Amino acid sequence: MNMKKIGVVTRDCAGVNAALRAVVRTASAAGVEVMGVIRGYEGLIKGDLVPLDRRSVSGIISQGGTILKSARSERFFTREGQEEAVRTVLRNEMEGLIVIGGNGSLAGGHALASRHGVRVVGVPATIDNDVGGVDFSIGADTAVNVAMDALDKIRDTATSLERIFVVEVMGRDCGYLAMQVALAGGCEEVLLPEREFDMDSVCREITAGNSQGKVSWIIIVAEGRARAEDIASGVTRCTGFETRIAVLGHIQRGGRPTAFDRILAARLGHHAVEMLLGGQADVCVCMKNSGPDVVPLATAVRRPTFDFRYDYQLLKVLS
Ligand code: F6P
C-alpha cells in the first residue's frame, strides 16, 4: 500500500525501544513518515504525538523502557475513548498504526482494527510471554536473564547461611517466566499458575532433603500462583526452618535488552512495517521456523495455555 504516514504506540519492557528504532528506520527507508504516540492509548486519545525520524531513534537500541513513555488508559476501553483515538488517527492522517506491547495493548489494537477499521499491526512485547500464537515476545528473554542474575546472588546467601529462599517473579497469570527462571537458576521448586501444588509435599521434600544433608533451597513462586510471603510462612510452619523472601518485581521489566531481544525486536519491528505497507491489518507479527510471519490479532489476544510438565519434571530430576 502506498502510505505516507503511520503512527506507533508502545508499552514498556526491554527491547521496545529497539523495536521502535526498527519501525522508524524501516518506514523512513520506504519514505513513510512516523508519528510516535506519547503515553500509549492515553496519548492517542489526547492527540499527544511526536514526529520520529531516523535520528530521533539513535542510540536507543540498548535502552530499556520506552522513549515514548507509557500509561494505563481506562478511557481507551470505553467506546467514547476509542472513538476519540480514531479521531486522532484521522485528523493526523495516519494511515496505519503499529502497536508494540503485550496482551492489553494488542487487545486495544484489535479493537481499533476490528471495530473501527484502523489498519493495525501488532508487535508482541511483554515479559509475560503470553501472546497467543507467538513463541517469543520481546522482553521475555531479558526478564529471564535479569531474574537469573538476581537468583545467582540470592543463591550465594542461601548456600552460605544454609537457608530457604522463596523468590516471587512476575508474569501475571502466566508461569512462563517462573518456569524459565527456575530452570536457569537451578532452583529446587517452582510454583506455577498452571500447576496445582501441595504445600505438605513441598515441606516433606525439604525435610527429607535436609535429613540427607541438603541445607539450602530456592523456591520460585509465580505471582499468578501465590505471594512469596504466604509460601514462606507456610514452609516455616510445617518444616520449622527459617525462610527469607525476595520479590523481584519491576527489575524484571527494565534493564538493557539482551542480544536475543534486540535481534527479535529488529526483525519484528521491520516485519511490522513491511506487513502494514503490504496491506495487512489486524495481525500480529512473530517468528515461525526462523522466518517472519503473522498471526491474526484475534489469536494473539487469546492467552496461550502452556504445558510445563516436561520442564517441571526436568527441574525436579536436576535439583
Ligand atoms: O504484563 C507485564 C507485567 O509486568 C506483569 O508481569 C505484572 O503482573 C504487571 O505487568 C505489573 O503491572 P504494573 O506495572 O501496572 O504494576
Boltz pocket constraint, residues with backbone or C-beta under 6 A from the ligand:
constraints:
  - pocket:
      binder: B
      contacts: [[A, 102], [A, 126], [A, 127], [A, 128], [A, 170], [A, 171], [A, 172], [A, 223], [A, 253]]
      max_distance: 6.0
